[in-house]
Amino acid sequence: MAIIDTIPELDTLLQQWSSTLGQDLQAYRNHNYRVANFCIEMAGATEDEIAKIGIACAFHDLGVWTHKTLDYLEPSRAFAAEYLAKIGKPEWSAEIEAMVVEHHKLRSAGASAGPLVEPFRKADWIDVSLGMLSFGLSRSFIREVQTRFPNVGFHKRLVQLSGRQLLKTPWNPMPMMRF
């Protein structure tokens, strides 16, 4: 259970989007590294899979900042697809796009979408729940990852954005949720 501190694909993408993320860059980076480490551990990820996880992490919530809404899954998916076409990895597109679109699904995403989709979904839920959900990961590993990559306001930002979304569209306060 070694914690991964560097995923080149993730770091490169976060740097490219740093002006869009603004003051939330560190909070988003740490969220991504928590999710990545949880996913890598659950999936027993290979080197190529770690690269895929890094790319999915970078894009999975990006639409929150680019489109200033919690209805962000489609813009985030589109950014990922565009990036994968640009770097010549279209064969990764279906799985990474599913990782982005399915990460707020309440029920299992199933295996047909790709082997990383379900571990990624669970990893995000572990982080969003502050570790209350563990999906079989040891509590000590979760705490270690949380200590290495502290929250630095990420969950506070989610609450602020949720409040704005509620005021904006009270009939659909959580548009990113899937069943």
NUMINU-109626 format. One line per 4 residues: number of its first residue (from 1); their letters; for each residue z, x, y of N, C-alpha, C. Coordinates in nm, 2 decimals. Layout:
<sites>
NUM) a) Z,X,Y,Z,X,Y,Z,X,Y ~ ... $
</sites>
This chain:
<sites>
1) maii) 0.00,0.08,-0.12,0.00,0.00,0.00,0.00,0.09,0.12 ~ -0.11,0.16,0.14,-0.12,0.24,0.26,-0.17,0.16,0.38 ~ -0.11,0.17,0.49,-0.16,0.10,0.61,-0.28,0.18,0.67 ~ -0.38,0.11,0.70,-0.50,0.17,0.76,-0.49,0.16,0.92 $
5) dtip) -0.50,0.27,0.98,-0.49,0.28,1.13,-0.62,0.28,1.20 ~ -0.73,0.32,1.13,-0.86,0.33,1.19,-0.97,0.27,1.11 ~ -1.04,0.18,1.16,-1.16,0.13,1.10,-1.27,0.15,1.21 ~ -1.36,0.25,1.19,-1.45,0.28,1.30,-1.54,0.17,1.35 $
9) eldt) -1.58,0.08,1.26,-1.66,-0.03,1.30,-1.58,-0.12,1.40 ~ -1.46,-0.15,1.36,-1.37,-0.23,1.44,-1.34,-0.17,1.58 ~ -1.31,-0.04,1.58,-1.28,0.03,1.71,-1.40,0.03,1.80 ~ -1.52,0.06,1.74,-1.64,0.06,1.82,-1.67,-0.07,1.89 $
13) llqq) -1.65,-0.18,1.81,-1.68,-0.31,1.86,-1.58,-0.35,1.97 ~ -1.45,-0.32,1.94,-1.35,-0.36,2.04,-1.38,-0.28,2.17 ~ -1.42,-0.16,2.16,-1.45,-0.08,2.28,-1.57,-0.15,2.36 ~ -1.67,-0.19,2.28,-1.79,-0.26,2.34,-1.75,-0.39,2.42 $
17) wsst) -1.65,-0.46,2.37,-1.61,-0.58,2.43,-1.48,-0.57,2.51 ~ -1.44,-0.45,2.54,-1.32,-0.43,2.61,-1.31,-0.50,2.75 ~ -1.42,-0.50,2.82,-1.41,-0.56,2.96,-1.40,-0.71,2.94 ~ -1.46,-0.77,2.84,-1.45,-0.92,2.82,-1.30,-0.95,2.77 $
21) lgqd) -1.24,-0.87,2.69,-1.11,-0.89,2.64,-1.00,-0.86,2.75 ~ -1.04,-0.77,2.84,-0.95,-0.74,2.95,-0.81,-0.71,2.91 ~ -0.71,-0.77,2.98,-0.57,-0.74,2.95,-0.53,-0.78,2.81 ~ -0.61,-0.86,2.74,-0.57,-0.90,2.60,-0.62,-0.80,2.50 $
25) lqay) -0.69,-0.69,2.54,-0.75,-0.60,2.44,-0.65,-0.54,2.34 ~ -0.53,-0.50,2.39,-0.44,-0.44,2.29,-0.38,-0.54,2.20 ~ -0.35,-0.66,2.25,-0.30,-0.77,2.17,-0.40,-0.81,2.06 ~ -0.53,-0.82,2.10,-0.64,-0.86,2.01,-0.66,-0.75,1.91 $
29) rnhn) -0.66,-0.62,1.95,-0.67,-0.51,1.86,-0.56,-0.51,1.75 ~ -0.44,-0.53,1.80,-0.33,-0.53,1.70,-0.34,-0.64,1.60 ~ -0.38,-0.76,1.65,-0.40,-0.88,1.57,-0.51,-0.84,1.46 ~ -0.62,-0.78,1.51,-0.72,-0.75,1.41,-0.68,-0.65,1.31 $
33) yrva) -0.60,-0.55,1.35,-0.55,-0.45,1.25,-0.45,-0.51,1.15 ~ -0.37,-0.60,1.20,-0.28,-0.67,1.11,-0.36,-0.75,1.01 ~ -0.46,-0.83,1.05,-0.54,-0.91,0.97,-0.62,-0.82,0.87 ~ -0.68,-0.71,0.92,-0.75,-0.62,0.84,-0.67,-0.56,0.73 $
37) nfci) -0.55,-0.51,0.76,-0.46,-0.46,0.66,-0.42,-0.56,0.55 ~ -0.39,-0.68,0.60,-0.35,-0.78,0.50,-0.47,-0.81,0.41 ~ -0.59,-0.82,0.46,-0.71,-0.86,0.39,-0.74,-0.74,0.29 ~ -0.74,-0.62,0.34,-0.77,-0.50,0.26,-0.68,-0.50,0.14 $
41) emag) -0.55,-0.52,0.16,-0.45,-0.52,0.05,-0.48,-0.63,-0.05 ~ -0.50,-0.75,0.00,-0.52,-0.86,-0.10,-0.65,-0.84,-0.17 ~ -0.76,-0.79,-0.11,-0.89,-0.78,-0.17,-0.90,-0.65,-0.25 ~ -0.81,-0.55,-0.23,-0.83,-0.42,-0.30,-0.97,-0.36,-0.25 $
45) ated) -0.99,-0.37,-0.12,-1.12,-0.35,-0.06,-1.18,-0.20,-0.08 ~ -1.31,-0.20,-0.10,-1.38,-0.07,-0.11,-1.41,-0.02,0.03 ~ -1.47,0.09,0.04,-1.51,0.15,0.18,-1.61,0.05,0.25 ~ -1.71,0.01,0.18,-1.81,-0.09,0.24,-1.74,-0.22,0.28 $
49) eiak) -1.65,-0.26,0.19,-1.58,-0.39,0.22,-1.48,-0.37,0.34 ~ -1.42,-0.25,0.36,-1.34,-0.23,0.48,-1.43,-0.23,0.60 ~ -1.55,-0.18,0.60,-1.64,-0.19,0.71,-1.67,-0.34,0.74 ~ -1.70,-0.42,0.64,-1.72,-0.56,0.66,-1.60,-0.63,0.72 $
53) igia) -1.48,-0.60,0.67,-1.36,-0.66,0.73,-1.35,-0.62,0.87 ~ -1.37,-0.49,0.91,-1.36,-0.45,1.04,-1.46,-0.53,1.14 ~ -1.58,-0.55,1.09,-1.68,-0.62,1.17,-1.63,-0.77,1.18 ~ -1.59,-0.83,1.07,-1.55,-0.97,1.08,-1.43,-0.98,1.17 $
57) cafh) -1.33,-0.89,1.16,-1.22,-0.89,1.25,-1.26,-0.89,1.40 ~ -1.34,-0.80,1.43,-1.38,-0.78,1.57,-1.44,-0.91,1.63 ~ -1.52,-0.98,1.55,-1.59,-1.10,1.60,-1.51,-1.23,1.57 ~ -1.41,-1.24,1.48,-1.36,-1.37,1.44,-1.30,-1.46,1.54 $
61) dlgv) -1.24,-1.40,1.64,-1.18,-1.48,1.75,-1.25,-1.45,1.89 ~ -1.35,-1.37,1.89,-1.41,-1.32,2.02,-1.46,-1.43,2.11 ~ -1.51,-1.54,2.05,-1.55,-1.65,2.13,-1.45,-1.71,2.22 ~ -1.32,-1.69,2.19,-1.21,-1.74,2.27,-1.23,-1.68,2.41 $
65) wthk) -1.26,-1.55,2.42,-1.27,-1.48,2.54,-1.41,-1.49,2.61 ~ -1.51,-1.49,2.53,-1.65,-1.50,2.58,-1.68,-1.64,2.63 ~ -1.63,-1.74,2.57,-1.66,-1.88,2.60,-1.54,-1.96,2.66 ~ -1.42,-1.89,2.66,-1.30,-1.94,2.72,-1.26,-2.08,2.67 $
69) tldy) -1.26,-2.09,2.54,-1.23,-2.21,2.47,-1.18,-2.18,2.33 ~ -1.11,-2.28,2.27,-1.06,-2.27,2.13,-1.17,-2.32,2.04 ~ -1.28,-2.37,2.09,-1.39,-2.42,2.01,-1.49,-2.30,2.00 ~ -1.45,-2.19,1.94,-1.51,-2.06,1.95,-1.57,-2.01,1.82 $
73) leps) -1.57,-2.09,1.71,-1.62,-2.03,1.58,-1.77,-2.01,1.58 ~ -1.84,-2.10,1.64,-1.99,-2.09,1.64,-2.03,-1.97,1.73 ~ -1.98,-1.95,1.85,-2.02,-1.84,1.93,-1.98,-1.70,1.86 ~ -1.86,-1.70,1.80,-1.81,-1.58,1.73,-1.90,-1.55,1.61 $
77) rafa) -1.94,-1.65,1.54,-2.04,-1.63,1.42,-2.17,-1.58,1.47 ~ -2.22,-1.64,1.58,-2.35,-1.59,1.64,-2.35,-1.45,1.68 ~ -2.24,-1.41,1.74,-2.22,-1.27,1.78,-2.23,-1.17,1.66 ~ -2.16,-1.21,1.56,-2.15,-1.13,1.43,-2.29,-1.12,1.37 $
81) aeyl) -2.36,-1.24,1.36,-2.50,-1.24,1.31,-2.59,-1.15,1.39 ~ -2.59,-1.16,1.52,-2.67,-1.08,1.61,-2.64,-0.93,1.59 ~ -2.51,-0.89,1.58,-2.47,-0.75,1.56,-2.53,-0.70,1.43 ~ -2.51,-0.78,1.32,-2.55,-0.73,1.19,-2.70,-0.71,1.18 $
85) akig) -2.78,-0.80,1.25,-2.92,-0.78,1.26,-2.96,-0.65,1.33 ~ -2.88,-0.63,1.44,-2.91,-0.51,1.53,-2.88,-0.38,1.45 ~ -2.78,-0.38,1.37,-2.74,-0.25,1.29,-2.82,-0.24,1.16 ~ -2.90,-0.34,1.13,-2.98,-0.34,1.00,-2.90,-0.37,0.88 $
89) kpew) -2.80,-0.46,0.89,-2.72,-0.50,0.77,-2.73,-0.65,0.75 ~ -2.85,-0.71,0.75,-2.86,-0.85,0.73,-2.80,-0.90,0.60 ~ -2.80,-0.81,0.50,-2.74,-0.85,0.37,-2.59,-0.87,0.37 ~ -2.53,-0.83,0.48,-2.39,-0.86,0.50,-2.36,-0.99,0.57 $
93) saei) -2.46,-1.04,0.63,-2.45,-1.15,0.73,-2.38,-1.28,0.67 ~ -2.43,-1.32,0.55,-2.38,-1.45,0.50,-2.22,-1.44,0.48 ~ -2.18,-1.33,0.42,-2.04,-1.31,0.39,-1.95,-1.30,0.52 ~ -2.00,-1.22,0.61,-1.92,-1.19,0.73,-1.92,-1.32,0.82 $
97) eamv) -2.04,-1.39,0.83,-2.04,-1.52,0.90,-1.94,-1.62,0.84 ~ -1.94,-1.62,0.71,-1.84,-1.71,0.64,-1.70,-1.67,0.67 ~ -1.67,-1.54,0.67,-1.54,-1.49,0.71,-1.50,-1.55,0.84 ~ -1.59,-1.54,0.94,-1.56,-1.59,1.07,-1.54,-1.74,1.08 $
101) vehh) -1.63,-1.81,1.02,-1.63,-1.96,1.03,-1.52,-2.02,0.95 ~ -1.48,-1.96,0.84,-1.38,-2.02,0.75,-1.24,-1.97,0.77 ~ -1.22,-1.88,0.87,-1.09,-1.82,0.87,-0.98,-1.91,0.92 ~ -1.01,-2.03,0.97,-0.91,-2.13,1.01,-0.91,-2.25,0.91 $
105) klrs) -0.97,-2.23,0.80,-0.98,-2.34,0.70,-0.84,-2.36,0.64 ~ -0.80,-2.48,0.63,-0.66,-2.51,0.57,-0.66,-2.50,0.42 ~ -0.77,-2.53,0.36,-0.78,-2.52,0.21,-0.86,-2.40,0.17 ~ -0.86,-2.36,0.05,-0.93,-2.24,0.00,-1.08,-2.25,0.04 $
109) agas) -1.14,-2.13,0.08,-1.28,-2.13,0.11,-1.36,-2.12,-0.02 ~ -1.30,-2.08,-0.13,-1.37,-2.07,-0.25,-1.44,-1.94,-0.26 ~ -1.48,-1.90,-0.38,-1.54,-1.77,-0.41,-1.69,-1.77,-0.38 ~ -1.76,-1.88,-0.37,-1.90,-1.88,-0.35,-1.95,-1.82,-0.22 $
113) agpl) -1.86,-1.82,-0.12,-1.90,-1.77,0.01,-1.90,-1.61,0.01 ~ -1.83,-1.55,-0.09,-1.82,-1.41,-0.09,-1.68,-1.37,-0.12 ~ -1.67,-1.25,-0.19,-1.53,-1.21,-0.23,-1.43,-1.18,-0.12 ~ -1.48,-1.16,0.00,-1.38,-1.13,0.11,-1.34,-1.25,0.19 $
117) vepf) -1.41,-1.36,0.18,-1.39,-1.48,0.26,-1.24,-1.53,0.25 ~ -1.20,-1.55,0.12,-1.07,-1.61,0.10,-0.96,-1.51,0.14 ~ -0.96,-1.38,0.10,-0.86,-1.29,0.15,-0.85,-1.28,0.30 ~ -0.97,-1.29,0.37,-0.97,-1.28,0.51,-0.90,-1.41,0.57 $
121) rkad) -0.93,-1.52,0.51,-0.87,-1.65,0.56,-0.72,-1.64,0.54 ~ -0.67,-1.59,0.43,-0.53,-1.58,0.40,-0.47,-1.48,0.50 ~ -0.54,-1.37,0.52,-0.48,-1.26,0.60,-0.46,-1.31,0.75 ~ -0.56,-1.39,0.80,-0.54,-1.45,0.93,-0.42,-1.55,0.94 $
125) widv) -0.41,-1.63,0.83,-0.29,-1.72,0.83,-0.16,-1.64,0.82 ~ -0.16,-1.53,0.75,-0.03,-1.45,0.74,0.00,-1.41,0.89 ~ -0.10,-1.36,0.96,-0.07,-1.31,1.09,-0.03,-1.43,1.19 ~ -0.11,-1.53,1.19,-0.08,-1.65,1.28,0.05,-1.71,1.25 $
129) slgm) 0.10,-1.71,1.12,0.23,-1.76,1.09,0.34,-1.66,1.11 ~ 0.31,-1.55,1.17,0.41,-1.44,1.19,0.47,-1.39,1.06 ~ 0.39,-1.40,0.95,0.44,-1.36,0.82,0.52,-1.46,0.74 ~ 0.53,-1.58,0.79,0.60,-1.69,0.72,0.52,-1.72,0.59 $
133) lsfg) 0.39,-1.72,0.60,0.30,-1.73,0.49,0.28,-1.59,0.44 ~ 0.28,-1.57,0.31,0.26,-1.43,0.26,0.15,-1.42,0.16 ~ 0.11,-1.53,0.09,0.01,-1.53,-0.01,0.02,-1.42,-0.11 ~ 0.14,-1.39,-0.15,0.17,-1.29,-0.25,0.19,-1.15,-0.20 $
137) lsrs) 0.16,-1.12,-0.07,0.19,-0.99,-0.02,0.34,-0.97,-0.01 ~ 0.38,-0.85,-0.03,0.53,-0.83,-0.02,0.57,-0.84,0.13 ~ 0.69,-0.89,0.15,0.74,-0.91,0.28,0.76,-0.77,0.35 ~ 0.79,-0.67,0.27,0.81,-0.54,0.33,0.68,-0.48,0.38 $
141) fire) 0.57,-0.51,0.31,0.44,-0.46,0.36,0.40,-0.54,0.49 ~ 0.42,-0.66,0.49,0.39,-0.74,0.61,0.47,-0.69,0.73 ~ 0.60,-0.67,0.71,0.68,-0.61,0.82,0.64,-0.48,0.86 ~ 0.60,-0.39,0.77,0.55,-0.26,0.80,0.42,-0.27,0.89 $
145) vqtr) 0.33,-0.35,0.85,0.21,-0.37,0.93,0.24,-0.43,1.07 ~ 0.33,-0.53,1.07,0.37,-0.58,1.20,0.44,-0.48,1.29 ~ 0.51,-0.39,1.23,0.58,-0.28,1.31,0.48,-0.18,1.36 ~ 0.38,-0.15,1.28,0.28,-0.05,1.32,0.19,-0.11,1.42 $
149) fpnv) 0.16,-0.24,1.42,0.07,-0.30,1.51,0.14,-0.42,1.57 ~ 0.23,-0.39,1.67,0.32,-0.50,1.73,0.24,-0.61,1.80 ~ 0.30,-0.72,1.81,0.24,-0.84,1.86,0.19,-0.83,2.00 ~ 0.26,-0.76,2.09,0.23,-0.74,2.23,0.17,-0.86,2.30 $
153) gfhk) 0.22,-0.98,2.27,0.18,-1.10,2.34,0.07,-1.18,2.28 ~ 0.02,-1.14,2.16,-0.09,-1.21,2.11,-0.06,-1.36,2.08 ~ 0.05,-1.39,2.02,0.09,-1.52,1.99,0.13,-1.60,2.11 ~ 0.18,-1.54,2.21,0.21,-1.60,2.34,0.08,-1.65,2.40 $
157) rlvq) -0.02,-1.56,2.39,-0.16,-1.60,2.45,-0.21,-1.72,2.37 ~ -0.20,-1.72,2.24,-0.25,-1.84,2.16,-0.18,-1.97,2.21 ~ -0.05,-1.96,2.24,0.02,-2.08,2.29,-0.04,-2.12,2.42 ~ -0.06,-2.02,2.51,-0.11,-2.05,2.64,-0.25,-2.12,2.63 $
161) lsgr) -0.34,-2.06,2.55,-0.47,-2.11,2.53,-0.47,-2.25,2.47 ~ -0.38,-2.27,2.37,-0.36,-2.40,2.31,-0.32,-2.51,2.41 ~ -0.23,-2.47,2.50,-0.19,-2.57,2.61,-0.31,-2.60,2.70 ~ -0.39,-2.51,2.73,-0.50,-2.53,2.82,-0.60,-2.62,2.74 $
165) qllk) -0.62,-2.60,2.61,-0.72,-2.68,2.54,-0.67,-2.82,2.53 ~ -0.54,-2.84,2.51,-0.48,-2.97,2.50,-0.50,-3.05,2.63 ~ -0.48,-2.98,2.74,-0.51,-3.05,2.87,-0.66,-3.08,2.89 ~ -0.74,-2.99,2.84,-0.89,-3.01,2.86,-0.94,-3.12,2.77 $
169) tpwn) -0.90,-3.11,2.64,-0.96,-3.21,2.54,-0.84,-3.26,2.45 ~ -0.76,-3.35,2.51,-0.64,-3.40,2.43,-0.68,-3.46,2.30 ~ -0.80,-3.51,2.29,-0.85,-3.58,2.17,-0.89,-3.48,2.06 ~ -0.90,-3.35,2.10,-0.94,-3.25,2.00,-0.87,-3.12,2.04 $
173) pmpm) -0.74,-3.11,2.03,-0.67,-2.99,2.08,-0.69,-2.86,1.99 ~ -0.73,-2.88,1.87,-0.75,-2.76,1.78,-0.89,-2.76,1.72 ~ -0.99,-2.75,1.80,-1.13,-2.76,1.75,-1.17,-2.66,1.65 ~ -1.10,-2.55,1.64,-1.13,-2.44,1.54,-1.08,-2.47,1.40 $
177) mrf) -1.00,-2.56,1.38,-0.94,-2.59,1.25,-1.04,-2.66,1.16 ~ -1.04,-2.62,1.03,-1.13,-2.67,0.93,-1.05,-2.72,0.81 ~ -1.10,-2.81,0.74,-1.03,-2.87,0.62,-1.11,-2.83,0.50 $
</sites>
